[in-house]
Amino acid sequence: MKENITEQSLIDFLTAILRVEGEITLYDFKKRVAESFELTEYDMSFSKTRPNERMYEQRCRNLNCHRNFPSNLISYENQVFKSRF
């Protein structure tokens, strides 16, 4: 059974991307998530609070809002995640 994508799995994925590429825009990150994860029906459903966004996209955006990523390793400015390692 597939599980809904979590912020922690997104952080792990983001960290792996940044270790190789150094930076990624929020737009490109959301695109890579859609291509790389087997998203559930819930992940693909539209957000009730952001009707133009799917739930997985909202979780990607929430990484910055919630500041759940390790700020000593990742920075976020002008819709770009950047490596600090």
ZIMOMO-V827198 format. One record per residue. RES is the residue in one letter. D_FIRST is the distance of its C-alpha to the first C-alpha in Angstrom with 2 decimals. Layout:
((RES D_FIRST) (RES D_FIRST))
//
This chain:
((M 0.00) (K 3.79) (E 6.51) (N 9.94) (I 12.54) (T 15.03) (E 18.76) (Q 18.80) (S 16.59) (L 18.95) (I 21.93) (D 21.00) (F 20.61) (L 23.85) (T 25.67) (A 24.87) (I 26.20) (L 29.24) (R 30.13) (V 30.64) (E 31.78) (G 33.42) (E 32.46) (I 30.23) (T 30.68) (L 28.20) (Y 28.15) (D 27.36) (F 24.75) (K 22.83) (K 23.25) (R 22.03) (V 18.87) (A 18.11) (E 18.96) (S 17.18) (F 13.73) (E 10.84) (L 11.37) (T 9.50) (E 11.74) (Y 12.96) (D 13.86) (M 15.79) (S 17.48) (F 21.06) (S 22.23) (K 24.52) (T 26.83) (R 26.91) (P 26.65) (N 27.08) (E 24.16) (R 20.43) (M 18.50) (Y 17.58) (E 21.30) (Q 22.37) (R 20.49) (C 22.24) (R 25.50) (N 24.90) (L 25.04) (N 28.74) (C 29.28) (H 27.74) (R 29.22) (N 26.30) (F 26.92) (P 29.51) (S 32.70) (N 34.59) (L 32.38) (I 31.53) (S 33.79) (Y 33.20) (E 36.11) (N 36.70) (Q 33.02) (V 32.90) (F 31.02) (K 33.34) (S 33.24) (R 35.61) (F 35.24))
//
